[in-house]
């Protein structure tokens, strides 16, 4: 959740220079410390980084909004006994990929595309990283942290239409860099099962 709350405001169409600073700092800290904090809860440096990443994300989202990950996470959390952080972790790489595809297809001049490249460089610590590299890094992280599919929390294919309808009305969805269609949102949830 802390990483997602830095990443979503960074690609939001409501991002500002103020929120960008919080997002960049939070993403750097989470990228270097999330695995370490997960592997060793006693790692104080990693825990400090994650606390600061969480703070940065909170400051950013209050000013630049969130996106489709949190647009889904609210309804899912209200309908199922599903941990918020696990829901965000499962959805984040899928939403990133859907956003990038939609932007490339419908709004190729969007500044969000260059932001996806910048965030890829931040999380991978590779100055040549591409948007795809960033998505792959997030996906690997979720796999390494053993994030389960959403069906483990009770979400089924028959629930998708209801979750999508609620997500489309969620205030968190307002910061997404592009409006995703009902079909795109349904595809994300189907893959997240």
N, C-alpha and C positions, 0 to 999 in steps of 0.2 A: 504494500500500500504506500509506503513512504516513497519508494522509487516511482510508482505510478503517479503519485501526487506532484512529483517534480516534472515528469515527462509530459503529462497531459497539458498542463498550463504552458509548457514551452512550445508546443505545436498548435496551441489554441489560436484562433483568429482574434482573440482578445489580448494576446501577449503584449507586454510593454517592456521597455528597457529595464524598469524596476523589477518586474517579475522574472525577466530573463536571467538576471544575476542570481536570484534565489534558486531558480531551476538549475542553472549550470553548476552552482556549488553543491546543491543537493544531489544531482545525478552523479557528479564525480565521487562524492563521499559514499553514496550507496553502491556504486559500481565497484569500488575498492574494498568495501567492508561488509556487504550483505552476506556473501558466502561465508566469510570469517565469523560473523556473528551467529549465523545459523549453525556452523560446525562447532563453535565453542562459545556458549553463552557467557562465559567468564572473561572473554576477550574485551577488556574495558575500552581499548582504543576503537575497536570495531563497533561496540555498543554506542560510544560517544558519537562516532560518525553517523550511525543510523539515527540517533536522536536528533542530531543537527540536520540530517537529510529530511526527517519528518517535519521539523520546524520550518525549514526552507519551503517544503511542499505546502504546508499550511499557509504560509505567507503568500506564496505564489497563487494558489487556487482561490484564495479570498479575493484576489484582484484580477485574475485572468480566466477563471472558471476551469472546469475539468473537461471531460469528453465522454466518448462512448463506453469506455471501461467502467467508469463510475455511473454512467447512465444505466448500464445493465446491473451493476453491483447493488444499487439500492433496491430495485424490485426483487432481485434474486435473494438478497438478504432478508427481505420482508416475507418472502414466500417459502423459504427453505432454511433449515438450520445449517447454514453454510458460513464458514469463517470469511470475513470481508477480505482479508489479505490473500487468502487462497483463491478466492473468486477473481480478485484483481490480477493475481499472478497468472492464472489460467487464461484470462481474456487478453492480457496486455499484448503479447506478440500477435495474436489473431486480429485484434483491432488495429494495431500498427500496420499490418500487412493489408488489411482492407482499406484503411485510410490512404495508404500510399497508392494502391491500385486505383482507387476512386479519384484521387487527386491527379495522377498521371493521365487518366482517361478523360476527366471532365474539367479539370482546372490546372493544366500543366504549368501555368505561370504562378501558381500559388507559392507564397513565401514559405509555406509549411513544408514543401518538399526539400528546400535547402536546410530547414530546421531539422528534418529527419536525418539528413546527412551529418549535420553538426552533432546531434545527439549520438549518432553512431560513433563518431570520433571520440566523444566524451566517454561513453561507457566502455568502448573497446580499448581506449588509449592508443588507437592507431590513426595517425593523421591521414591515411589514405582510405579509411573505412567508408563504405557506401551505405545507402539506406538499407539494402538487403543484409549487410553485415550487422547492422544494429538490430534488426529484427531477429536475425539468427542468434545473436548474442543473448538477447532477452529470452528466446525460446530455449537455448541451452541452459540458461540460469534456472528457468522454471523446471526443466527436466532434472538438473542436478539437485534441486531442492525437493524433488519428488512431489511436485504439485499434481494432485489428482484431477481427473476429468470431473466436470460438474455433475455428471450422473451419480457420482459417489455421494452427493449431497441430496439426491432425490429428483433433480431436474431431468425430465424426460422429453422426448421429441414432441409429445402431445402438449407440453407446457410452453413451447417456444413461441407460438403466436401470442399468447397472453403476456409473456415476459417482454416480447418485442413491442407490443402495444403500450405497455407501461413505460418501457425505456424511452420510447419516442416522445413521451410527455414529460420525462424527467428533466429537472432543471440542470442536472449535470451534463446532459447531452448538448446543451447550448454552446459550450466552448469547443466542441469537436471541430477540427479544421475544415471539414466538409460535411454536408448533410448526407448521411448514408441512407440508402433506400431500405424499405422493409425487407426486400429480398437479401440485400447485403447483410443486414442485421441478423436475419434468420440463419444465413449461412455461417456467420461467426458463431452463433450459439450451437448450431448443429456440430460444427467442428470442435467446440469446447466440451461437448458431452464426454 
